[in-house]
Amino acid sequence: MATKLGHGLRTALQSPIIAVLGVVSLAQPLLEATGLLAAPAPPEEDLRGKRVLVTGATAGIGLATAARLARMGAEVVVTGRDEARLAAAVQTVAGGRGRVTGEVLDLCALASVRACAARLGAFDVVVLNAGTNANVPTAEHADLPGCSLVFGVNFVAQWLLLKLLDLRPGARVVCLSSVSHHSADAATFGTLGADYAESKLAMILLARAISRGDFGAGLLGVAVNPGAVDSHIWRHVWFPASALFAGFSRLAFLSSDEGSATSVFAAAAPAARLPRTDDGLPAYLAPFWQPPRGPGRSAFEYLSVFAGARPAFARLPRDERAAADRLWAACARLVGAI
Ligand SMILES: NC(=O)c1ccc[n+]([C@@H]2O[C@H](COP(=O)([O-])OP(=O)(O)OC[C@H]3O[C@@H](n4cnc5c(N)ncnc54)[C@H](OP(=O)(O)O)[C@@H]3O)[C@@H](O)[C@H]2O)c1
């Protein structure tokens, strides 16, 4: 409750900054179209010999991420819950240099998660990208009693997938977070009260725990905010506002390809090039320019000048390690035997 109130106050204070940044974001595509500004792209790495998994790759950022990683030569496995959309995604991604296969994975069903993990084999890179923001506060995940649908799909089911996967030595795990994590309340993790924001904070805690060695020695986790991206995820915006919103997002938000830039950098950059925080763990990354410090800096994570993957400020719970331990315990209780 206190966290939500704090977020409400912060948002009110940041609103003027966000409004100005919205205008800046509208100007950027114009500057790019006239050649005055170049859109940044992640550097091309040679990923031949690497095996990569991208969840939720049938649309949006996941599809664009898979396509870019395949162009860099990786063998890419894309997942989706709908066979027809999955087949179409494999076709789209198959234009790259690397081999591409599709695997059915429905994060609403734990049996699907377990069956998918059993078929998958070993990976060098896993991008936990799948997500929904259909925030119906009362909707419960069918296989996770007492846990919200959104938190279950966005986090718990992908936590289970990760626990079941075979990760090669030195493997990298990219965890899709969001600016929304700033309003999360870690006390509600794993319950019906946990929604999109909590699922995205959980992704940051997961990435940091992976890098600390909690999921196996030598692994690296990187949390990313892809930025405000014009994708299907916004289809749940309330109807009367939806047409207006769709127009604004088409003009001011990043395209899915631009939105994949941060995930691709996190997945493909050599470990030595990943920015680190003071504690030595890989930094939370976002694609927008942001002042290095100051109370308003998280406003720049909503919308700002698209500048490519760069370290951003993650709002961690004060008792991060204890909150993470409570989260793993809640996940273990919800999924049962692993
Ligand atoms: N777009 C943004 O502005 C934004 C900002 C911050 C963070 N993000 C994060 O970026 C990630 C990608 O989002 P996006 O914008 O690319 O959204 P999107 O276009 O809606 O794509 C989401 C992907 O997740 C899949 N998915 C959703 N529910 C699933 C389920 N129950 N089981 C299996 N797959 C499921 C979708 O599959 P279907 O095609 O079957 O629905 C789709 O492939 C998400 O984690 C999101 O939270 C996005």
The ligand as an SDF file (V2000), in Angstrom:
LIG
                    3D

 48 52  0  0  0  0  0  0  0  0999 V2000
    5.5170   -3.0860  -25.3130 N   0  0  0  0  0  0  0  0  0  0  0  0
    5.9880   -2.3530  -24.3050 C   0  0  0  0  0  0  0  0  0  0  0  0
    5.8690   -1.1080  -24.2840 O   0  0  0  0  0  0  0  0  0  0  0  0
    6.7100   -3.0260  -23.1670 C   0  0  0  0  0  0  0  0  0  0  0  0
    7.2740   -2.2130  -22.1650 C   0  0  0  0  0  0  0  0  0  0  0  0
    7.9450   -2.8060  -21.1110 C   0  0  0  0  0  0  0  0  0  0  0  0
    8.0760   -4.1910  -21.0720 C   0  0  0  0  0  0  0  0  0  0  0  0
    7.5270   -4.9630  -22.0550 N   0  0  0  0  0  0  0  0  0  0  0  0
    7.7010   -6.4350  -21.9490 C   0  0  0  0  0  0  0  0  0  0  0  0
    8.2260   -6.9520  -23.1550 O   0  0  0  0  0  0  0  0  0  0  0  0
    7.8020   -8.3070  -23.3320 C   0  0  0  0  0  0  0  0  0  0  0  0
    7.2730   -8.4990  -24.7310 C   0  0  0  0  0  0  0  0  0  0  0  0
    6.0900   -7.7080  -24.8630 O   0  0  0  0  0  0  0  0  0  0  0  0
    5.5440   -7.1400  -26.2520 P   0  0  0  0  0  0  0  0  0  0  0  0
    5.3740   -5.6890  -26.0680 O   0  0  0  0  0  0  0  0  0  0  0  0
    6.3320   -7.6460  -27.3880 O   0  0  0  0  0  0  0  0  0  0  0  0
    4.0610   -7.7840  -26.2330 O   0  0  0  0  0  0  0  0  0  0  0  0
    3.2560   -8.6490  -27.3050 P   0  0  0  0  0  0  0  0  0  0  0  0
    3.4340   -8.0990  -28.6630 O   0  0  0  0  0  0  0  0  0  0  0  0
    1.8780   -8.7690  -26.7520 O   0  0  0  0  0  0  0  0  0  0  0  0
    4.0050  -10.0680  -27.2490 O   0  0  0  0  0  0  0  0  0  0  0  0
    3.9370  -10.8530  -26.0900 C   0  0  0  0  0  0  0  0  0  0  0  0
    4.3520  -12.2840  -26.3980 C   0  0  0  0  0  0  0  0  0  0  0  0
    4.1060  -13.0700  -25.2210 O   0  0  0  0  0  0  0  0  0  0  0  0
    3.2640  -14.1550  -25.5620 C   0  0  0  0  0  0  0  0  0  0  0  0
    2.3580  -14.5910  -24.5110 N   0  0  0  0  0  0  0  0  0  0  0  0
    1.4210  -13.8800  -23.8530 C   0  0  0  0  0  0  0  0  0  0  0  0
    0.7390  -14.6640  -23.0150 N   0  0  0  0  0  0  0  0  0  0  0  0
    1.2520  -15.9070  -23.1410 C   0  0  0  0  0  0  0  0  0  0  0  0
    0.9520  -17.1700  -22.5630 C   0  0  0  0  0  0  0  0  0  0  0  0
   -0.0240  -17.3270  -21.6820 N   0  0  0  0  0  0  0  0  0  0  0  0
    1.7000  -18.2500  -22.9240 N   0  0  0  0  0  0  0  0  0  0  0  0
    2.6800  -18.1250  -23.8290 C   0  0  0  0  0  0  0  0  0  0  0  0
    2.9970  -16.9650  -24.4410 N   0  0  0  0  0  0  0  0  0  0  0  0
    2.2820  -15.8760  -24.0970 C   0  0  0  0  0  0  0  0  0  0  0  0
    2.4380  -13.6260  -26.7400 C   0  0  0  0  0  0  0  0  0  0  0  0
    1.8630  -14.7060  -27.4310 O   0  0  0  0  0  0  0  0  0  0  0  0
    0.4500  -14.5330  -28.2190 P   0  0  0  0  0  0  0  0  0  0  0  0
    0.8380  -14.0000  -29.5640 O   0  0  0  0  0  0  0  0  0  0  0  0
   -0.0860  -15.9310  -28.2670 O   0  0  0  0  0  0  0  0  0  0  0  0
   -0.3970  -13.5990  -27.4120 O   0  0  0  0  0  0  0  0  0  0  0  0
    3.5080  -12.8900  -27.5220 C   0  0  0  0  0  0  0  0  0  0  0  0
    4.2920  -13.7770  -28.2700 O   0  0  0  0  0  0  0  0  0  0  0  0
    6.7850   -8.5810  -22.2290 C   0  0  0  0  0  0  0  0  0  0  0  0
    7.3720   -9.2920  -21.1860 O   0  0  0  0  0  0  0  0  0  0  0  0
    6.3910   -7.1870  -21.7590 C   0  0  0  0  0  0  0  0  0  0  0  0
    5.9620   -7.1800  -20.4220 O   0  0  0  0  0  0  0  0  0  0  0  0
    6.8580   -4.4140  -23.0980 C   0  0  0  0  0  0  0  0  0  0  0  0
  1  2  1  0
  2  3  2  0
  2  4  1  0
  4  5  1  0
  4 48  2  0
  5  6  2  0
  6  7  1  0
  7  8  2  0
  8  9  1  0
  8 48  1  0
  9 10  1  0
  9 46  1  0
 10 11  1  0
 11 12  1  0
 11 44  1  0
 12 13  1  0
 13 14  1  0
 14 15  2  0
 14 16  1  0
 14 17  1  0
 17 18  1  0
 18 19  2  0
 18 20  1  0
 18 21  1  0
 21 22  1  0
 22 23  1  0
 23 24  1  0
 23 42  1  0
 24 25  1  0
 25 26  1  0
 25 36  1  0
 26 27  1  0
 26 35  1  0
 27 28  2  0
 28 29  1  0
 29 30  1  0
 29 35  2  0
 30 31  1  0
 30 32  2  0
 32 33  1  0
 33 34  2  0
 34 35  1  0
 36 37  1  0
 36 42  1  0
 37 38  1  0
 38 39  2  0
 38 40  1  0
 38 41  1  0
 42 43  1  0
 44 45  1  0
 44 46  1  0
 46 47  1  0
M  CHG  2   8   1  16  -1
M  END
$$$$
